[in-house]
Amino acid sequence: MRKGAKTGCARALRQRMTDAEQRLWYHLRADRLAGFKFRRQHPIGPYVVDFACLARRLVIELDGGQHAGDTSDPAREAFLRGHGYRVLRFWNNEALSKTAAVCESILQALSIEPSPRRVRGQAEGC
């Protein structure tokens, strides 16, 4: 997908957020979660992730029933991990019925400093 098309797709997804995404976004937006800035429906490589904290390289994905047994999720997660992102996944019903517990899990993940990214071609220990 070309960059412009991906941005348009992300915009469209922001307009059609699920109830679970709306509930979690209420807690993540405007630096409400311990002052961390999150983006919603953010393009990373060929994917658009539900939520991302770029400062901590943390991606949060909310999954509905359509993700049960989805074979593309492992490849997506491998790509994100390969680019230095940690991925947290929650089911939509968790975000709706256990919002406080989901936010607590996110806070715990945010407390971990991201490992420094290696620049392509940079030798170890430099």
N, CA, C and O atoms as a printed pandas DataFrame, in Angstrom:
     atom_number atom_name residue_name chain_id  residue_number  x_coord  y_coord  z_coord
0              1         N          MET        A               1    0.837   -1.170    0.000
1              2        CA          MET        A               1    0.000    0.000    0.000
2              3         C          MET        A               1    0.885    1.237    0.000
3              4         O          MET        A               1    1.834    1.327    0.779
4              5         N          ARG        A               2    0.580    2.174   -0.858
5              6        CA          ARG        A               2    1.365    3.413   -0.916
6              7         C          ARG        A               2    1.103    4.270    0.305
7              8         O          ARG        A               2    0.062    4.154    0.951
8              9         N          LYS        A               3    2.072    5.143    0.618
9             10        CA          LYS        A               3    1.988    5.955    1.823
10            11         C          LYS        A               3    0.710    6.787    1.877
11            12         O          LYS        A               3    0.044    6.822    2.912
12            13         N          GLY        A               4    0.358    7.453    0.784
13            14        CA          GLY        A               4   -0.850    8.276    0.772
14            15         C          GLY        A               4   -2.104    7.455    0.989
15            16         O          GLY        A               4   -3.024    7.895    1.679
16            17         N          ALA        A               5   -2.150    6.270    0.407
17            18        CA          ALA        A               5   -3.307    5.392    0.575
18            19         C          ALA        A               5   -3.401    4.907    2.017
19            20         O          ALA        A               5   -4.499    4.789    2.561
20            21         N          LYS        A               6   -2.256    4.626    2.639
21            22        CA          LYS        A               6   -2.238    4.152    4.019
22            23         C          LYS        A               6   -2.728    5.250    4.964
23            24         O          LYS        A               6   -3.454    4.979    5.921
24            25         N          THR        A               7   -2.323    6.495    4.687
25            26        CA          THR        A               7   -2.766    7.612    5.511
26            27         C          THR        A               7   -4.273    7.788    5.381
27            28         O          THR        A               7   -4.959    8.036    6.373
28            29         N          GLY        A               8   -4.786    7.660    4.172
29            30        CA          GLY        A               8   -6.224    7.749    3.965
30            31         C          GLY        A               8   -6.970    6.636    4.673
31            32         O          GLY        A               8   -8.044    6.852    5.234
32            33         N          CYS        A               9   -6.397    5.446    4.644
33            34        CA          CYS        A               9   -6.989    4.302    5.343
34            35         C          CYS        A               9   -7.015    4.567    6.847
35            36         O          CYS        A               9   -8.018    4.294    7.508
36            37         N          ALA        A              10   -5.925    5.095    7.387
37            38        CA          ALA        A              10   -5.852    5.401    8.819
38            39         C          ALA        A              10   -6.908    6.444    9.185
39            40         O          ALA        A              10   -7.554    6.330   10.227
40            41         N          ARG        A              11   -7.086    7.444    8.350
41            42        CA          ARG        A              11   -8.110    8.468    8.605
42            43         C          ARG        A              11   -9.496    7.843    8.650
43            44         O          ARG        A              11  -10.301    8.145    9.531
44            45         N          ALA        A              12   -9.762    6.969    7.689
45            46        CA          ALA        A              12  -11.069    6.309    7.634
46            47         C          ALA        A              12  -11.291    5.449    8.876
47            48         O          ALA        A              12  -12.394    5.420    9.421
48            49         N          LEU        A              13  -10.256    4.752    9.324
49            50        CA          LEU        A              13  -10.378    3.923   10.521
50            51         C          LEU        A              13  -10.647    4.769   11.762
51            52         O          LEU        A              13  -11.365    4.342   12.666
52            53         N          ARG        A              14  -10.068    5.973   11.805
53            54        CA          ARG        A              14  -10.323    6.867   12.946
54            55         C          ARG        A              14  -11.792    7.277   12.991
55            56         O          ARG        A              14  -12.353    7.491   14.066
56            57         N          GLN        A              15  -12.405    7.384   11.822
57            58        CA          GLN        A              15  -13.819    7.769   11.752
58            59         C          GLN        A              15  -14.744    6.630   12.167
59            60         O          GLN        A              15  -15.876    6.870   12.588
60            61         N          ARG        A              16  -14.262    5.382   12.051
61            62        CA          ARG        A              16  -15.099    4.208   12.305
62            63         C          ARG        A              16  -14.574    3.379   13.477
63            64         O          ARG        A              16  -14.553    2.151   13.392
64            65         N          MET        A              17  -14.161    4.005   14.542
65            66        CA          MET        A              17  -13.626    3.267   15.684
66            67         C          MET        A              17  -14.715    2.405   16.329
67            68         O          MET        A              17  -15.878    2.800   16.407
68            69         N          THR        A              18  -14.308    1.222   16.789
69            70        CA          THR        A              18  -15.239    0.340   17.488
70            71         C          THR        A              18  -15.528    0.921   18.876
71            72         O          THR        A              18  -14.838    1.833   19.331
72            73         N          ASP        A              19  -16.543    0.387   19.534
73            74        CA          ASP        A              19  -16.856    0.830   20.899
74            75         C          ASP        A              19  -15.660    0.609   21.826
75            76         O          ASP        A              19  -15.351    1.457   22.664
76            77         N          ALA        A              20  -14.989   -0.534   21.669
77            78        CA          ALA        A              20  -13.828   -0.842   22.512
78            79         C          ALA        A              20  -12.703    0.162   22.256
79            80         O          ALA        A              20  -12.068    0.631   23.200
80            81         N          GLU        A              21  -12.452    0.492   20.989
81            82        CA          GLU        A              21  -11.411    1.469   20.664
82            83         C          GLU        A              21  -11.763    2.837   21.226
83            84         O          GLU        A              21  -10.893    3.535   21.749
84            85         N          GLN        A              22  -13.023    3.227   21.126
85            86        CA          GLN        A              22  -13.445    4.522   21.666
86            87         C          GLN        A              22  -13.251    4.576   23.180
87            88         O          GLN        A              22  -12.784    5.581   23.716
88            89         N          ARG        A              23  -13.611    3.489   23.866
89            90        CA          ARG        A              23  -13.470    3.462   25.321
90            91         C          ARG        A              23  -11.999    3.581   25.716
91            92         O          ARG        A              23  -11.652    4.376   26.589
92            93         N          LEU        A              24  -11.131    2.789   25.074
93            94        CA          LEU        A              24   -9.711    2.837   25.430
94            95         C          LEU        A              24   -9.094    4.172   25.023
95            96         O          LEU        A              24   -8.261    4.713   25.750
96            97         N          TRP        A              25   -9.489    4.707   23.876
97            98        CA          TRP        A              25   -8.947    5.980   23.422
98            99         C          TRP        A              25   -9.259    7.087   24.419
99           100         O          TRP        A              25   -8.441    7.988   24.607
100          101         N          TYR        A              26  -10.419    7.041   25.062
101          102        CA          TYR        A              26  -10.764    8.031   26.079
102          103         C          TYR        A              26   -9.682    8.076   27.169
103          104         O          TYR        A              26   -9.344    9.150   27.667
104          105         N          HIS        A              27   -9.145    6.912   27.533
105          106        CA          HIS        A              27   -8.143    6.830   28.599
106          107         C          HIS        A              27   -6.726    7.116   28.102
107          108         O          HIS        A              27   -5.868    7.510   28.892
108          109         N          LEU        A              28   -6.469    6.926   26.819
109          110        CA          LEU        A              28   -5.124    7.118   26.274
110          111         C          LEU        A              28   -4.896    8.526   25.743
111          112         O          LEU        A              28   -3.766    9.013   25.759
112          113         N          ARG        A              29   -5.936    9.182   25.279
113          114        CA          ARG        A              29   -5.774   10.469   24.596
114          115         C          ARG        A              29   -5.401   11.590   25.561
115          116         O          ARG        A              29   -5.576   11.485   26.775
116          117         N          ALA        A              30   -4.891   12.645   24.986
117          118        CA          ALA        A              30   -4.565   13.864   25.735
118          119         C          ALA        A              30   -3.630   13.587   26.911
119          120         O          ALA        A              30   -3.749   14.216   27.963
120          121         N          ASP        A              31   -2.706   12.651   26.734
121          122        CA          ASP        A              31   -1.697   12.334   27.752
122          123         C          ASP        A              31   -2.321   11.929   29.097
123          124         O          ASP        A              31   -1.719   12.150   30.149
124          125         N          ARG        A              32   -3.510   11.345   29.067
125          126        CA          ARG        A              32   -4.227   10.995   30.302
126          127         C          ARG        A              32   -3.605    9.818   31.034
127          128         O          ARG        A              32   -3.765    9.697   32.249
128          129         N          LEU        A              33   -2.912    8.965   30.334
129          130        CA          LEU        A              33   -2.339    7.781   30.972
130          131         C          LEU        A              33   -0.892    8.082   31.352
131          132         O          LEU        A              33    0.031    7.859   30.569
132          133         N          ALA        A              34   -0.714    8.591   32.563
133          134        CA          ALA        A              34    0.609    8.898   33.129
134          135         C          ALA        A              34    1.425    9.851   32.254
135          136         O          ALA        A              34    2.655    9.836   32.296
136          137         N          GLY        A              35    0.745   10.671   31.467
137          138        CA          GLY        A              35    1.434   11.673   30.661
138          139         C          GLY        A              35    2.037   11.158   29.362
139          140         O          GLY        A              35    2.754   11.897   28.688
140          141         N          PHE        A              36    1.763    9.908   28.995
141          142        CA          PHE        A              36    2.309    9.360   27.747
142          143         C          PHE        A              36    1.418    9.740   26.572
143          144         O          PHE        A              36    0.191    9.719   26.672
144          145         N          LYS        A              37    2.049   10.085   25.472
145          146        CA          LYS        A              37    1.323   10.464   24.265
146          147         C          LYS        A              37    1.092    9.233   23.396
147          148         O          LYS        A              37    2.017    8.478   23.096
148          149         N          PHE        A              38   -0.152    9.051   23.006
149          150        CA          PHE        A              38   -0.529    7.950   22.124
150          151         C          PHE        A              38   -1.099    8.498   20.830
151          152         O          PHE        A              38   -1.677    9.584   20.798
152          153         N          ARG        A              39   -0.929    7.740   19.776
153          154        CA          ARG        A              39   -1.573    8.016   18.496
154          155         C          ARG        A              39   -2.547    6.889   18.237
155          156         O          ARG        A              39   -2.309    5.748   18.634
156          157         N          ARG        A              40   -3.649    7.207   17.569
157          158        CA          ARG        A              40   -4.617    6.163   17.230
158          159         C          ARG        A              40   -4.608    5.931   15.738
159          160         O          ARG        A              40   -4.394    6.851   14.949
160          161         N          GLN        A              41   -4.842    4.692   15.363
161          162        CA          GLN        A              41   -4.850    4.291   13.952
162          163         C          GLN        A              41   -3.620    4.872   13.251
163          164         O          GLN        A              41   -3.726    5.643   12.297
164          165         N          HIS        A              42   -2.472    4.481   13.749
165          166        CA          HIS        A              42   -1.192    5.046   13.291
166          167         C          HIS        A              42   -0.492    4.100   12.313
167          168         O          HIS        A              42   -0.302    2.925   12.627
168          169         N          PRO        A              43   -0.106    4.598   11.129
169          170        CA          PRO        A              43    0.619    3.752   10.171
170          171         C          PRO        A              43    2.048    3.461   10.638
171          172         O          PRO        A              43    2.784    4.369   11.025
172          173         N          ILE        A              44    2.426    2.186   10.594
173          174        CA          ILE        A              44    3.805    1.751   10.850
174          175         C          ILE        A              44    4.126    0.738    9.768
175          176         O          ILE        A              44    3.542   -0.345    9.729
176          177         N          GLY        A              45    5.040    1.085    8.901
177          178        CA          GLY        A              45    5.359    0.206    7.781
178          179         C          GLY        A              45    4.107   -0.038    6.954
179          180         O          GLY        A              45    3.376    0.905    6.653
180          181         N          PRO        A              46    3.849   -1.282    6.583
181          182        CA          PRO        A              46    2.669   -1.570    5.762
182          183         C          PRO        A              46    1.377   -1.717    6.580
183          184         O          PRO        A              46    0.328   -2.031    6.017
184          185         N          TYR        A              47    1.442   -1.495    7.885
185          186        CA          TYR        A              47    0.299   -1.738    8.760
186          187         C          TYR        A              47   -0.217   -0.440    9.376
187          188         O          TYR        A              47    0.500    0.557    9.456
188          189         N          VAL        A              48   -1.468   -0.476    9.805
189          190        CA          VAL        A              48   -2.054    0.596   10.605
190          191         C          VAL        A              48   -2.411   -0.038   11.941
191          192         O          VAL        A              48   -3.264   -0.922   12.010
192          193         N          VAL        A              49   -1.749    0.422   13.010
193          194        CA          VAL        A              49   -1.971   -0.156   14.337
194          195         C          VAL        A              49   -3.058    0.627   15.059
195          196         O          VAL        A              49   -3.278    1.801   14.764
196          197         N          ASP        A              50   -3.733   -0.013   15.996
197          198        CA          ASP        A              50   -4.822    0.642   16.715
198          199         C          ASP        A              50   -4.312    1.839   17.527
199          200         O          ASP        A              50   -4.819    2.952   17.385
200          201         N          PHE        A              51   -3.309    1.603   18.374
201          202        CA          PHE        A              51   -2.743    2.674   19.201
202          203         C          PHE        A              51   -1.234    2.482   19.283
203          204         O          PHE        A              51   -0.739    1.355   19.293
204          205         N          ALA        A              52   -0.506    3.601   19.342
205          206        CA          ALA        A              52    0.952    3.518   19.449
206          207         C          ALA        A              52    1.471    4.635   20.339
207          208         O          ALA        A              52    1.072    5.793   20.215
208          209         N          CYS        A              53    2.369    4.260   21.238
209          210        CA          CYS        A              53    3.140    5.239   22.008
210          211         C          CYS        A              53    4.539    5.188   21.409
211          212         O          CYS        A              53    5.315    4.275   21.691
212          213         N          LEU        A              54    4.846    6.168   20.591
213          214        CA          LEU        A              54    6.114    6.156   19.866
214          215         C          LEU        A              54    7.304    6.319   20.806
215          216         O          LEU        A              54    8.364    5.742   20.564
216          217         N          ALA        A              55    7.143    7.096   21.871
217          218        CA          ALA        A              55    8.251    7.325   22.806
218          219         C          ALA        A              55    8.698    6.030   23.473
219          220         O          ALA        A              55    9.887    5.854   23.740
220          221         N          ARG        A              56    7.762    5.118   23.746
221          222        CA          ARG        A              56    8.088    3.844   24.389
222          223         C          ARG        A              56    8.044    2.676   23.413
223          224         O          ARG        A              56    8.212    1.523   23.809
224          225         N          ARG        A              57    7.820    2.975   22.139
225          226        CA          ARG        A              57    7.771    1.959   21.085
226          227         C          ARG        A              57    6.831    0.818   21.485
227          228         O          ARG        A              57    7.175   -0.362   21.419
228          229         N          LEU        A              58    5.628    1.229   21.901
229          230        CA          LEU        A              58    4.616    0.291   22.354
230          231         C          LEU        A              58    3.392    0.395   21.455
231          232         O          LEU        A              58    2.875    1.487   21.219
232          233         N          VAL        A              59    2.935   -0.738   20.960
233          234        CA          VAL        A              59    1.738   -0.822   20.124
234          235         C          VAL        A              59    0.676   -1.566   20.910
235          236         O          VAL        A              59    0.960   -2.578   21.550
236          237         N          ILE        A              60   -0.552   -1.059   20.859
237          238        CA          ILE        A              60   -1.673   -1.717   21.506
238          239         C          ILE        A              60   -2.685   -2.063   20.426
239          240         O          ILE        A              60   -3.116   -1.201   19.660
240          241         N          GLU        A              61   -3.055   -3.329   20.377
241          242        CA          GLU        A              61   -4.037   -3.810   19.406
242          243         C          GLU        A              61   -5.249   -4.338   20.151
243          244         O          GLU        A              61   -5.114   -5.078   21.126
244          245         N          LEU        A              62   -6.425   -3.961   19.694
245          246        CA          LEU        A              62   -7.672   -4.502   20.220
246          247         C          LEU        A              62   -8.245   -5.431   19.169
247          248         O          LEU        A              62   -8.380   -5.062   18.002
248          249         N          ASP        A              63   -8.576   -6.630   19.589
249          250        CA          ASP        A              63   -9.036   -7.655   18.653
250          251         C          ASP        A              63  -10.466   -8.065   18.947
251          252         O          ASP        A              63  -10.849   -8.273   20.098
252          253         N          GLY        A              64  -11.240   -8.175   17.889
253          254        CA          GLY        A              64  -12.592   -8.720   17.978
254          255         C          GLY        A              64  -12.564  -10.183   17.589
255          256         O          GLY        A              64  -11.495  -10.762   17.395
256          257         N          GLY        A              65  -13.720  -10.773   17.478
257          258        CA          GLY        A              65  -13.835  -12.188   17.154
258          259         C          GLY        A              65  -13.220  -12.557   15.814
259          260         O          GLY        A              65  -12.830  -13.708   15.612
260          261         N          GLN        A              66  -13.126  -11.597   14.888
261          262        CA          GLN        A              66  -12.563  -11.887   13.571
262          263         C          GLN        A              66  -11.073  -12.222   13.658
263          264         O          GLN        A              66  -10.511  -12.757   12.702
264          265         N          HIS        A              67  -10.431  -11.920   14.772
265          266        CA          HIS        A              67   -8.999  -12.202   14.913
266          267         C          HIS        A              67   -8.717  -13.602   15.448
267          268         O          HIS        A              67   -7.568  -14.043   15.443
268          269         N          ALA        A              68   -9.742  -14.300   15.905
269          270        CA          ALA        A              68   -9.531  -15.655   16.405
270          271         C          ALA        A              68   -9.067  -16.530   15.238
271          272         O          ALA        A              68   -9.801  -16.728   14.270
272          273         N          GLY        A              69   -7.879  -17.033   15.340
273          274        CA          GLY        A              69   -7.332  -17.885   14.287
274          275         C          GLY        A              69   -6.863  -17.128   13.060
275          276         O          GLY        A              69   -6.624  -17.736   12.017
276          277         N          ASP        A              70   -6.725  -15.804   13.163
277          278        CA          ASP        A              70   -6.261  -15.004   12.018
278          279         C          ASP        A              70   -4.791  -15.309   11.750
279          280         O          ASP        A              70   -3.949  -15.147   12.633
280          281         N          THR        A              71   -4.488  -15.742   10.550
281          282        CA          THR        A              71   -3.120  -16.141   10.219
282          283         C          THR        A              71   -2.228  -14.957    9.889
283          284         O          THR        A              71   -1.008  -15.115    9.835
284          285         N          SER        A              72   -2.793  -13.775    9.667
285          286        CA          SER        A              72   -1.953  -12.618    9.333
286          287         C          SER        A              72   -1.416  -11.909   10.576
287          288         O          SER        A              72   -0.440  -11.165   10.482
288          289         N          ASP        A              73   -2.037  -12.127   11.740
289          290        CA          ASP        A              73   -1.586  -11.455   12.959
290          291         C          ASP        A              73   -0.144  -11.789   13.341
291          292         O          ASP        A              73    0.596  -10.878   13.711
292          293         N          PRO        A              74    0.294  -13.057   13.270
293          294        CA          PRO        A              74    1.687  -13.347   13.630
294          295         C          PRO        A              74    2.703  -12.625   12.733
295          296         O          PRO        A              74    3.735  -12.166   13.222
296          297         N          ALA        A              75    2.425  -12.520   11.438
297          298        CA          ALA        A              75    3.345  -11.819   10.532
298          299         C          ALA        A              75    3.385  -10.335   10.861
299          300         O          ALA        A              75    4.449   -9.717   10.843
300          301         N          ARG        A              76    2.230   -9.768   11.160
301          302        CA          ARG        A              76    2.136   -8.348   11.534
302          303         C          ARG        A              76    2.933   -8.094   12.799
303          304         O          ARG        A              76    3.701   -7.136   12.883
304          305         N          GLU        A              77    2.740   -8.969   13.792
305          306        CA          GLU        A              77    3.444   -8.813   15.058
306          307         C          GLU        A              77    4.948   -8.990   14.881
307          308         O          GLU        A              77    5.728   -8.265   15.498
308          309         N          ALA        A              78    5.362   -9.934   14.055
309          310        CA          ALA        A              78    6.788  -10.148   13.791
310          311         C          ALA        A              78    7.408   -8.914   13.132
311          312         O          ALA        A              78    8.525   -8.524   13.470
312          313         N          PHE        A              79    6.688   -8.304   12.196
313          314        CA          PHE        A              79    7.184   -7.092   11.547
314          315         C          PHE        A              79    7.378   -5.987   12.588
315          316         O          PHE        A              79    8.424   -5.339   12.618
316          317         N          LEU        A              80    6.377   -5.774   13.436
317          318        CA          LEU        A              80    6.454   -4.702   14.438
318          319         C          LEU        A              80    7.584   -4.958   15.428
319          320         O          LEU        A              80    8.335   -4.043   15.766
320          321         N          ARG        A              81    7.705   -6.188   15.888
321          322        CA          ARG        A              81    8.798   -6.529   16.814
322          323         C          ARG        A              81   10.158   -6.355   16.143
323          324         O          ARG        A              81   11.115   -5.895   16.765
324          325         N          GLY        A              82   10.229   -6.725   14.880
325          326        CA          GLY        A              82   11.464   -6.559   14.123
326          327         C          GLY        A              82   11.877   -5.106   13.959
327          328         O          GLY        A              82   13.046   -4.809   13.712
328          329         N          HIS        A              83   10.915   -4.205   14.096
329          330        CA          HIS        A              83   11.197   -2.774   14.003
330          331         C          HIS        A              83   11.228   -2.116   15.385
331          332         O          HIS        A              83   11.105   -0.898   15.506
332          333         N          GLY        A              84   11.394   -2.942   16.425
333          334        CA          GLY        A              84   11.629   -2.416   17.766
334          335         C          GLY        A              84   10.389   -2.101   18.582
335          336         O          GLY        A              84   10.497   -1.473   19.636
336          337         N          TYR        A              85    9.218   -2.515   18.130
337          338        CA          TYR        A              85    7.992   -2.253   18.874
338          339         C          TYR        A              85    7.616   -3.459   19.726
339          340         O          TYR        A              85    7.793   -4.606   19.318
340          341         N          ARG        A              86    7.098   -3.181   20.905
341          342        CA          ARG        A              86    6.477   -4.222   21.725
342          343         C          ARG        A              86    4.982   -4.157   21.427
343          344         O          ARG        A              86    4.438   -3.074   21.215
344          345         N          VAL        A              87    4.329   -5.291   21.412
345          346        CA          VAL        A              87    2.916   -5.349   21.056
346          347         C          VAL        A              87    2.113   -5.933   22.207
347          348         O          VAL        A              87    2.415   -7.020   22.699
348          349         N          LEU        A              88    1.082   -5.199   22.635
349          350        CA          LEU        A              88    0.128   -5.704   23.613
350          351         C          LEU        A              88   -1.192   -5.922   22.885
351          352         O          LEU        A              88   -1.657   -5.051   22.149
352          353         N          ARG        A              89   -1.786   -7.084   23.094
353          354        CA          ARG        A              89   -3.077   -7.392   22.466
354          355         C          ARG        A              89   -4.122   -7.631   23.546
355          356         O          ARG        A              89   -3.866   -8.311   24.540
356          357         N          PHE        A              90   -5.298   -7.063   23.333
357          358        CA          PHE        A              90   -6.427   -7.268   24.224
358          359         C          PHE        A              90   -7.647   -7.572   23.372
359          360         O          PHE        A              90   -7.761   -7.095   22.243
360          361         N          TRP        A              91   -8.550   -8.360   23.912
361          362        CA          TRP        A              91   -9.821   -8.599   23.245
362          363         C          TRP        A              91  -10.719   -7.381   23.471
363          364         O          TRP        A              91  -10.614   -6.703   24.493
364          365         N          ASN        A              92  -11.589   -7.118   22.522
365          366        CA          ASN        A              92  -12.516   -5.992   22.651
366          367         C          ASN        A              92  -13.317   -6.061   23.937
367          368         O          ASN        A              92  -13.511   -5.045   24.603
368          369         N          ASN        A              93  -13.793   -7.270   24.299
369          370        CA          ASN        A              93  -14.607   -7.375   25.509
370          371         C          ASN        A              93  -13.804   -7.038   26.763
371          372         O          ASN        A              93  -14.376   -6.565   27.746
372          373         N          GLU        A              94  -12.489   -7.271   26.751
373          374        CA          GLU        A              94  -11.644   -6.858   27.885
374          375         C          GLU        A              94  -11.595   -5.343   27.989
375          376         O          GLU        A              94  -11.701   -4.782   29.080
376          377         N          ALA        A              95  -11.435   -4.690   26.854
377          378        CA          ALA        A              95  -11.361   -3.220   26.850
378          379         C          ALA        A              95  -12.672   -2.605   27.312
379          380         O          ALA        A              95  -12.678   -1.533   27.917
380          381         N          LEU        A              96  -13.778   -3.275   27.031
381          382        CA          LEU        A              96  -15.088   -2.751   27.413
382          383         C          LEU        A              96  -15.455   -3.068   28.860
383          384         O          LEU        A              96  -16.002   -2.216   29.559
384          385         N          SER        A              97  -15.160   -4.280   29.312
385          386        CA          SER        A              97  -15.623   -4.687   30.643
386          387         C          SER        A              97  -14.552   -4.603   31.730
387          388         O          SER        A              97  -14.877   -4.561   32.917
388          389         N          LYS        A              98  -13.290   -4.580   31.338
389          390        CA          LYS        A              98  -12.195   -4.531   32.320
390          391         C          LYS        A              98  -11.219   -3.411   31.956
391          392         O          LYS        A              98  -10.005   -3.618   31.921
392          393         N          THR        A              99  -11.758   -2.240   31.688
393          394        CA          THR        A              99  -10.955   -1.116   31.200
394          395         C          THR        A              99   -9.830   -0.769   32.168
395          396         O          THR        A              99   -8.703   -0.525   31.737
396          397         N          ALA        A             100  -10.111   -0.742   33.451
397          398        CA          ALA        A             100   -9.084   -0.389   34.439
398          399         C          ALA        A             100   -7.928   -1.390   34.412
399          400         O          ALA        A             100   -6.764   -0.998   34.497
400          401         N          ALA        A             101   -8.244   -2.673   34.295
401          402        CA          ALA        A             101   -7.192   -3.701   34.247
402          403         C          ALA        A             101   -6.365   -3.570   32.965
403          404         O          ALA        A             101   -5.148   -3.749   32.992
404          405         N          VAL        A             102   -7.016   -3.260   31.851
405          406        CA          VAL        A             102   -6.299   -3.055   30.584
406          407         C          VAL        A             102   -5.363   -1.855   30.718
407          408         O          VAL        A             102   -4.205   -1.923   30.306
408          409         N          CYS        A             103   -5.855   -0.766   31.286
409          410        CA          CYS        A             103   -5.011    0.432   31.470
410          411         C          CYS        A             103   -3.834    0.136   32.398
411          412         O          CYS        A             103   -2.733    0.641   32.183
412          413         N          GLU        A             104   -4.059   -0.674   33.422
413          414        CA          GLU        A             104   -2.972   -1.056   34.341
414          415         C          GLU        A             104   -1.911   -1.875   33.607
415          416         O          GLU        A             104   -0.716   -1.669   33.821
416          417         N          SER        A             105   -2.328   -2.787   32.759
417          418        CA          SER        A             105   -1.374   -3.580   31.962
418          419         C          SER        A             105   -0.564   -2.676   31.035
419          420         O          SER        A             105    0.639   -2.869   30.862
420          421         N          ILE        A             106   -1.229   -1.698   30.449
421          422        CA          ILE        A             106   -0.538   -0.756   29.565
422          423         C          ILE        A             106    0.465    0.065   30.360
423          424         O          ILE        A             106    1.586    0.285   29.902
424          425         N          LEU        A             107    0.075    0.523   31.549
425          426        CA          LEU        A             107    0.995    1.292   32.400
426          427         C          LEU        A             107    2.231    0.474   32.762
427          428         O          LEU        A             107    3.343    1.001   32.769
428          429         N          GLN        A             108    2.042   -0.796   33.059
429          430        CA          GLN        A             108    3.187   -1.658   33.382
430          431         C          GLN        A             108    4.120   -1.764   32.187
431          432         O          GLN        A             108    5.340   -1.709   32.345
432          433         N          ALA        A             109    3.560   -1.914   30.998
433          434        CA          ALA        A             109    4.391   -1.997   29.791
434          435         C          ALA        A             109    5.104   -0.675   29.522
435          436         O          ALA        A             109    6.238   -0.670   29.042
436          437         N          LEU        A             110    4.453    0.435   29.826
437          438        CA          LEU        A             110    5.069    1.746   29.614
438          439         C          LEU        A             110    6.226    2.004   30.571
439          440         O          LEU        A             110    7.109    2.811   30.280
440          441         N          SER        A             111    6.222    1.318   31.715
441          442        CA          SER        A             111    7.287    1.536   32.697
442          443         C          SER        A             111    8.615    0.928   32.250
443          444         O          SER        A             111    9.660    1.223   32.830
444          445         N          ILE        A             112    8.578    0.090   31.231
445          446        CA          ILE        A             112    9.792   -0.545   30.712
446          447         C          ILE        A             112   10.369    0.332   29.611
447          448         O          ILE        A             112    9.694    0.634   28.627
448          449         N          GLU        A             113   11.603    0.731   29.781
449          450        CA          GLU        A             113   12.281    1.539   28.752
450          451         C          GLU        A             113   12.468    0.710   27.493
451          452         O          GLU        A             113   12.842   -0.460   27.579
452          453         N          PRO        A             114   12.217    1.288   26.332
453          454        CA          PRO        A             114   12.473    0.533   25.101
454          455         C          PRO        A             114   13.963    0.340   24.905
455          456         O          PRO        A             114   14.759    1.194   25.294
456          457         N          SER        A             115   14.344   -0.774   24.306
457          458        CA          SER        A             115   15.762   -0.992   24.041
458          459         C          SER        A             115   16.176   -0.068   22.894
459          460         O          SER        A             115   15.396    0.184   21.976
460          461         N          PRO        A             116   17.403    0.428   22.957
461          462        CA          PRO        A             116   17.845    1.346   21.903
462          463         C          PRO        A             116   17.855    0.654   20.546
463          464         O          PRO        A             116   18.229   -0.514   20.428
464          465         N          ARG        A             117   17.441    1.393   19.533
465          466        CA          ARG        A             117   17.415    0.844   18.178
466          467         C          ARG        A             117   18.796    0.935   17.570
467          468         O          ARG        A             117   19.487    1.947   17.687
468          469         N          ARG        A             118   19.176   -0.133   16.925
469          470        CA          ARG        A             118   20.439   -0.115   16.201
470          471         C          ARG        A             118   20.219    0.534   14.854
471          472         O          ARG        A             118   19.224    0.279   14.176
472          473         N          VAL        A             119   21.166    1.379   14.477
473          474        CA          VAL        A             119   21.119    1.987   13.159
474          475         C          VAL        A             119   21.668    0.979   12.176
475          476         O          VAL        A             119   22.660    0.306   12.454
476          477         N          ARG        A             120   21.034    0.875   11.040
477          478        CA          ARG        A             120   21.477   -0.082   10.020
478          479         C          ARG        A             120   22.955    0.134    9.702
479          480         O          ARG        A             120   23.389    1.252    9.426
480          481         N          GLY        A             121   23.707   -0.945    9.746
481          482        CA          GLY        A             121   25.134   -0.858    9.439
482          483         C          GLY        A             121   25.997   -0.536   10.636
483          484         O          GLY        A             121   27.224   -0.551   10.536
484          485         N          GLN        A             122   25.369   -0.240   11.783
485          486        CA          GLN        A             122   26.129    0.087   12.988
486          487         C          GLN        A             122   26.599   -1.209   13.646
487          488         O          GLN        A             122   25.811   -2.138   13.818
488          489         N          ALA        A             123   27.849   -1.272   14.004
489          490        CA          ALA        A             123   28.409   -2.463   14.637
490          491         C          ALA        A             123   27.990   -2.521   16.098
491          492         O          ALA        A             123   27.708   -1.488   16.706
492          493         N          GLU        A             124   27.946   -3.721   16.662
493          494        CA          GLU        A             124   27.637   -3.894   18.079
494          495         C          GLU        A             124   28.682   -3.167   18.921
495          496         O          GLU        A             124   29.868   -3.153   18.590
496          497         N          GLY        A             125   28.220   -2.564   20.012
497          498        CA          GLY        A             125   29.127   -1.926   20.943
498          499         C          GLY        A             125   29.632   -0.558   20.512
499          500         O          GLY        A             125   30.496    0.005   21.185
500          501         N          CYS        A             126   29.137   -0.012   19.435
501          502        CA          CYS        A             126   29.564    1.327   18.991
502          503         C          CYS        A             126   28.592    2.378   19.424
503          504         O          CYS        A             126   28.791    3.558   19.139
